[in-house]
Amino acid sequence: MTRHSAAEPRLAGDLAVWLIICAEMLAFGILFLSYAGARAIDVTGFNAAQSTLSLHSGALNTVLLILGSWCVARGVQAVRQDAVPGGTRWLLGAMACGAGFLLTKSLEFSDKFAHGYDLSTNTFYMFYFLLTGFHYLHVVVAMVFLGILWVRTRQGHYGAHDTHALESGAAFWHMVDLLWIILFPLVYVLR
């Protein structure tokens, strides 16, 4: 692994992961624009459907993902400084935040299905399940990625000598967090 000087700029993580991030951001961007267009056509219907969502669970999930991003950043920073045990604890904290997100979102999905809401209920709920379900899958992928990195970090594969894969995992996690930061106000808050 080539070491970079502090003054030498470089892209943290793997280029392939950054290409995936760009593609995912583009896909979500198209979905967000489609949602905004459909909402502009039926503001009253969207507002009525939005009022059935739990702002509290959406806000809790926002806090969990932001806290998870903080944990990931702290974990990468700790491993960069060869504080591997601390880094693995931070990664575990991020995964716990992700698990909290998935639990909260699963309960929300379950509640919606129990009340008869699904993709065919109306245009709002089609977008709600599409956007939040697609994001949910991204959280699962990010957690699998972090889980693999956690195991490999504990095994000594990463430290001050190599944080490349950790930086890639962190970049993906931060993308998932950023998408939720856009999704939450768009779907839960804006009226």
N, C-alpha and C positions, 0 to 999 in steps of 0.2 A: 504494500500500500504506500503510495507516495504521500509524504507529508507536505502540507501547504503552509507557507509562511502566513503570518497574521495579516500582512498587507496584500497578499495575493487573493483576488476575488475568485470565488468558485461557487458553483451551484451545490447546495447541501443536498445530499441524497443522490439517487440514481436517475439518469436522464429518462430511462424508460418509465419510471414511476411518475416523473413530471409530465411525460406525454400522456399517460393514463389520466393524471389529474386534469390536464387541459381538456381532454376528451370528455371527461365526466362533468367538468364545469360547463362545457359547451352544451352537453345534453340537458343538464339541469337548467341552464340559461334559456334554452328553447322551451322547456316545460314551464318555467316561470313566466316567460312572455306569453305563452299560450293561455296560461291561467289568467294573467292580467287582461288579455283580450276578451276571454270568455266572461270575466267578471265585469268588464266595462259594458258588455251587452245585457247582463242581468244583475245589476247591482242589488236590487231588492231581494232577489232569490238567494244570492250569495250571502248577503247580510243575515237573512233569516237562517240559512243553514249554518253559517259561522257561529251564530248564537248558541248552537247546540254543542259546540266544542268546549272543553275545559281549558280555560286560560291558565289555570293553576298548574295543570299537568304539563302544558306547553312551556310554561315558565320554569318549572322544575327541570324539565329536560334541557332547557337552555343552560341553566346553572350547571347541570351535570356534565354537559359537553364542554363548557368553558373550563370547568374545574379539571376535566379529563385532559384538555389541551395543556393546562398549566402543569399537570402531573407529567405528561409526556415530555414537555420542554425541560422540566427539572430532571427527569430521568436521563435524557440525552446529555444534559450539562454534567450531571454527576458521573456518568460513564466516561465522558470526555476527560474528566479529572481523575480517572481511575478509582472512583468511589463506587465500584461495581455493586456492592450490596445495597447501598443507598439507591443507586440507579434502578435496580430490580424492584425495590419497594415502590418507587415512583411509578414504574411501569405497571405494577400490580394495582396501584391506586387508580391509574387511568383505566385499566380494565374493569375495576369495580365501578367506576363512573359510567362506563359503557354498559355494563350489566344493569345498572340502575336505570339508564335510559331505556334499554330494551324492555325491562320489566314494566316501567311506567307506560311505554308506548303499547306494549302488548295488552295491558289492562285497558288502555283507552280503545284499542281496536276491538277487544272483546266486548266492551260496553257498547260501542257503536253497532256491532253485529247483533248483540242482544236486543237492541232497540230497533232493529230492522233496517239499519243503514248499510248500504253496500255500494259497489261501483255503479249500479244501475239506478240508485235512488234519484239522483239529479246530477247536473253538471258539476256543481260544487263538490259533491261527494266523490264523483269520478276523479276529479283532480286531487281531492284530499287523500284518498287511498293510493292513487298513483304516486303523488309526490312524497307523502310520508312513508309509504311502503318501500319505494325505491331508496329513500334515504335510510330506512331501517336496515335494508340489505347492505348498504354501505357501512353502517356501524358494525354489523356482523363481520364483514370482511376486514374492517380496521381492527376489530378485536382479535380475529384469528391472526392477522399480521403481528399485532403486538404480543400475542401469546407465544408465537414462534420466536420473536425477538427476545422475549423474557426468558424463555428456556435457553436459548443460545447465549444470552448474556450471562446467565447463571453458570453455564458450562465454560465460561472464559473466552468465548469467541470474540467478544467486543470489550474494548477498554480504550484507554488513551491512544493505543496503537491503531484502532479501527472503530469508527462510529458510523461508517458509511450506510450500512443497512438500517441502523437506528434512525439516522436522519431521514432516510426514505420512508420508514414507517411513521415517523413524526409528521412528515409532510402530508402523507395520506390522511392521518388522523386530523390534522389541522384543516384539510380540505373538507372533511366530513363536518367538522365544527362550523366552518364558514358557511357551508350550505344550509345548515340548520339556522344559523343567525339570520340568513335571508328568508328561509322558509317560515320560521316562526312568526315574524310580523306579517308576512304576506298572507299566510293562511289563517292565523289565529287572531291577529290584532287589527289590521287595517280594515276600516269600514267605510 
